[in-house]
C-alpha cells in the first residue's frame, strides 16, 4: 500500500514528491537523473487538491455528521 499523500506538508521544498519514497531533496534514490519533483502545492497553491480529479479526499475537513436514526 502506498503512503498517504500529504495535502499540506510543512516544508515541501525539502522532499522530492516524484514517487512513494519521498526522498530528501539532496539525496534522491530514483536514479533517473532528473531533479526534485515539486509538491503540487508549490506549483498550484495551497488549495491545489480542489482543482482537479486527483482522487484525494480532503482530510482537513470535519467528517460528515452521522445520520439520525429513528
N, C-alpha and C positions, 0 to 999 in steps of 0.2 A: 504494500500500500504506500502510495506517495505521501510525502509530508503535506500537511495543510498549508496552503499558500497564504502568507500574511497580507492582510489588506493595508495595514498602516505600520510598517516597520519603523523603529526609531531612527535608524541610520541606514537607509537603503543603499547609500553610496559605498558602504563597507563590504558589501556582498555582491557576488555575481548571481543573477537570477535566471541563468540560462538553462538550468536542469535541476534535478532534485537534490543535488549535492550541496547547493548554496555555499560555495567556497568563498573564503576571504578574497577580496579583490586583488591582493598582491600574490596569491598562490593558487591559481586556477588549476583544477585537476582534469578538466575535459581533454586537454591536449589537442584541441582543434586549431590552435594557432590564432584564434580570434581574441579580441579584448573582452572586457567585462560586459555582460548583458545588464542593462539598466532595468530597475523595477518599473512597472507601468506607472506608478505614482510619480516617478521622476520625469516621465515623458508626457503624461496626460493630466497630472494634477491629483490632488488628494481624493477626489471622488471618481476616479478612473473606472471603478468596477460598475458604476451605474450607466456607463455609456457604451455598452457592448454586450454581446452574448458570450460572456466569459465562463459561464457555468459555475460561478462562485456566488454563494449566498453571503449577504452582509451579516457578519456575526456581531456587529456592533449595535444592531437594533434589538430592542427587547423582544422576547419570544411572544408569540400570539397568546392572548388570554384563552383559557380553557372554555369550551362551550358549556353553557348552562345545561344541566341535566334535570329532567322533570322528576 
